[in-house]
Structure formats: C-alpha cells, structure tokens
Amino acid sequence: MDQVPGTPDQQPAASGLPSCYRHPGRETGIRCNRCDRPICPDCMVSASVGFQCPNCVREGSGTGHAPAANQPRTLAGGTVAADPRLVTKILIGLNVAVFVAVLSKVFGDHLVDDYLLVGRWPPAPYAPTEGVADGEWYRLFTSMFLHEQFWHIGFNMVSLWLIGGPLEAALGRVRYLTLYLVSGLFGSALTYLIASPTQGSLGASGAVFGLFGATAVLMKRMNYDMRPLIGMLVINLIFTFSGGIAWQAHIGGFVAGIVIAIGMVYAPRERRSLVQYGTCALVLAVTVALVLMRTAALT
C-alpha cells in the first residue's frame, strides 16, 4: 500500500503528541530534521544529525549532490533502501517456493527427508541413512526453509511479514539478513544439541523468533510501548510448549536475536561495524562450537 505524504503540521492526538505523517494513529515526539513532519520509529532514518523521514531521504539521495559518506543511514547504520521490505519479501518467496515444491513433489518424494534437521536417522529401509552427525551439516541451514503443513508456513510467514518488515527498515538489508540467518542457525544448533538425535525438525520458526528477540531490543532502545509485542510473545510461547514443536529452535533463535540486536542497535557510532559484525561472528562461533560438541558426542 502506497504511503501518502502528509503536511508538516499534524493534528495532535489525545495525549497531546502528533501522529506520524505516514502512519496515522501512531503518536510520536520525533520530527524529521528536514521537513519537520512527525515520524514514528518505523519511519526514522538516522542522519548525520538527528533523524529524517523516508521521503526526505529519497529526495536527498536522488539529487546526486550529497556525498555518499553524508547520506542518511538507518538506525543501525545500514543503507537506506527504496523498498524497505525487499529482503523480507525474498525470504517469504523462498519459503513459499520450497513449500510448493514439497507439496508438488517436483523434486521427488523425499525432499523433506533429505533436507530437514536430524542428527542421525534411525535404521529404516525407506529413510536416508545420514544426518548432521554423519557430515550433512547443510541440514542446519536447509531445514530453515522447509515446511509441511499450511498452518505452519502460514503462521511463520505472517509473523515474518509483520515483524520482519519494520526490522529490515531499521537495520538495513545486510544487517537484517545476517540477523535472520545467524539466529536461525543458532536455533538449529541448539535443537541438534539438546533434542534426540533421531528427532526431525524443520521450519523458519527459529529465525522468526530471532526477529522477535531483535524487535524487543529495538523497541526498548526506542522507548516504544512493548505491550503488543509481549502479548504476541506470550501467544507464541504457549504454542511453543504445547507439544509437537521443536522448542529448542524457538528459544535458541530468540536468545540469538536478542544478543545480535544488542550489538547492532547499541554499538557506538565510531566502532559500529566492528561491534555489529563482531557480535554476529561471536554468535556464529558459539553455533559452530555447539554443533562440533554434539557431533563429537554422537560419533
């Protein structure tokens, strides 16, 4: 849905604060440094001084007069993109495409068995004979894009759209994608470490819970009302521990998302990239260590 620019003078809400010009109803006390329009956290783009709205950022980047070093950045220092949800759309598209392939069996009957997360298959004539413990480490990654039930992929993709979009806009594409993948891998590693080696698991839930954790950190950083997010987390945790769900992936992804987001949104400006990607590297190193530990125990 296209956003319609408002005017600098927005009518104040009942609390006395004006509403965001791109999201009517969202109260905010922050204004764009260039046009003075009120903007909410989803619309705030970090500039050299203060914040700017997406419209002013697009106008400034399209003139060709401002040096690249002075171009406004996202809250986490990422590059401002014309489509702030592009990576989220691509991730949803990949998950849906794999789901269609699973349903249509275009790649055979054992697509799920070949790529889901399993430590070691139990002896069976119809099943694959190897798992992560036997060297198929790619399962830690491929399982993040596999779904079998409509409700499963539906729930994950709706959550990815609602949570992922604002996060991508706040972090920037590269940081957002790194957060998603590393959180998902950590969730897979924790599942591999704790769950039974013959238990198969699949789905984007670990990565999505990483986005939940990162959103909590971002909202805390912006002093935003966290009650809606807490409500969503409670509902998700109820489903997580209701049985039949790999809770290890959810908890692992959530914890990894919190740690990575802390490094991303609280990193000092002068050492921003070093702290941000150093935090991601640390979480990834712990992920590898957990996998090696579990593999050594099973071999």
Secondary structure, 3 states (H helix, E strand, C coil): CCCCCCCCCCCECCCCCEECCCCCCCECCCECCCCCCECCCCCCEECCCCEECHHHHHHHHHHCCCCHHHCCECCCCCECCCCCCHHHHHHHHHHHHHHHHHHHCCCCCCHHHHHCECCCCCCCCCCCCCCHHHCCCCHHHHHHHCCCCHHHHHHHHHHHHHHHHHHHHHHCHHHHHHHHHHHHHHHHHHHHHHCCCCCCECCCHHHHHHHHHHHHHHHHHCCCCCHHHHHHHHHHHHHHCCCCCCHHHHHHHHHHHHHHHHHHHCCCHHHHHHHHHHHHHHHHHHHHHHHHHHHHHHC
